[in-house]
Amino acid sequence: MARWTDGLTIEMIPEQYRPLAEIVGVQQLLALAEQYGGANIYVPKVEALTRATRDRLIREQYNGYNTEKLAQDFGLTVRWVQEICKDEPGPGQCSLFDMDGGQS
């Protein structure tokens, strides 16, 4: 049996909540209200949600010579890309952890 709220449309939502309903949808807004209704919640910036993935992608694509290209592709400064990749070995280099020095 359907709940009476299943038929709600954006036009039926109070005007001050319509922008949020337009972004997430009416049913999702109702789910948020059911879970967090009356509480103050913090919505992080997009950068905070995506930073770890962005940095991983940059490190995966880094080849030691493409810092400027990565900066342009990801909308960052060259210096910031260098900071993200500072622990990545350059081309033809290996990490100290990649070598066991013949010790096994």
SULPEDA-V557535 format. One line per field, one symbol per residue. psi: psi as a letter, one per 20 degrees, with the letter a starting at -180 (. if undefined). burial: + if it has 16 or more other C-alpha atoms within 10 Angstrom, else -. A space follows every 50 residues. Layout:
BEGIN
psi: ???
burial: ???
END
This chain:
BEGIN
psi: pqqhihjqrhhiqqhiighghhgiqghhghgghggjpiqpqpoqqghhhi gggghggghhipjiikgggggghjkrqghhggghjhjpqrpiqqqhiipj kjo.
burial: ---------+-------+--+----++-++-------------------- -------++--+----+--++------+--++-++--+------------ ----
END
